[in-house]
Amino acid sequence: MNTAEAPAHTPTRWSPDEPPSVDWLGRALDCTNCENRSLQASGKCQPSYACVFDRYAKRIDRFFRWNPALANKYLEHPYFEVRAVASRSADVFRLVGLMYDPDETVRLHVALRLPQRLLAELRGDPDREVRIRVAQRIDAGLLGGMVDDPDYFVRKLVAQRLPLPLLPRMARDPDREVRLVVVERLPVPALLDFRDDPEVDVRRAVARRLPAGLLGEMALDPAWEVRWEVAQRASRMLARSLLLDEEAEVREAAQARLETLDSEARHG
């Protein structure tokens, strides 16, 4: 049976791969006086398989996939899984009441659907997963308020989408991964400020992007990995100077670069 479509009338048996059917407090479920009992006739509510009062999230999800029109009714349910799953199908304007829900799972689902004018209010959510979703969805022009987020991964996402005029604000981010993203996006003149970055990987990224004419200073970098990157794109004069480098890998790269330049000159 395709559980995304309206179910057949025949009830689905409980799967042994799923936990026993109990309510969110661990009590046995009784369908006798359930408010959704009438849905059983059409198969849209099935004990131990699709039930809004079950503790198992998949059963709650099946219920709302078959009965999305009932989602608004359960947005204030005491069980966070019910509120979270219901928020996927509820009317968007009803999600405002869940923006500051005490459970981060609920707020996470809300962040996936809120319109932009409200999403900005979740930029300072206490949970990193919520802020991650906000950083992925929010209009890039509103990301400036997240450049100092306490979580490095949130800041990394911000650096990937922040408008270029604002990106220099993240040039001194304390995390290497964030600065790597900044280096990959900044225009060339601004890259010069990263030539003395404390992380080798960041300086290597700079060497890969700087024009050959601006690589001279980086040929003196204390890390052989950076000098090796320089050798890959060096001018003829710079490559010759690197033939005297103390590291064999750099000398070999410089020799290969000179051979490439000679070949290009012959066939140019």
Number of C-alpha atoms within 10 A of each C-alpha: 8 7 13 11 11 14 18 14 13 11 18 16 10 15 10 7 6 12 11 15 20 16 17 18 10 11 11 12 17 11 14 8 7 10 8 14 14 11 12 16 13 14 18 24 27 25 21 20 22 27 25 28 25 27 22 22 19 16 22 23 24 23 25 25 22 18 17 17 13 15 21 17 11 17 22 14 14 10 17 19 23 25 27 26 26 31 27 20 17 21 14 14 9 13 24 14 11 20 22 15 17 10 16 19 18 25 24 25 21 28 29 17 18 21 16 14 9 15 23 20 13 22 23 15 17 10 16 19 18 23 25 21 20 28 29 16 18 23 15 14 11 16 23 16 12 21 21 14 16 11 16 18 18 23 27 25 20 30 32 18 19 26 16 14 9 13 20 17 15 22 20 14 19 10 15 18 17 23 24 21 22 27 25 17 18 16 14 15 10 12 21 16 13 20 21 13 16 10 16 18 17 23 25 24 20 27 28 16 20 20 14 16 11 15 24 16 11 21 23 14 18 10 16 19 17 24 29 25 23 31 32 20 23 28 21 17 10 19 26 17 15 24 18 12 19 10 15 13 15 25 21 16 22 30 18 15 20 23 13 14 16 13 11 10 9 8 6 6
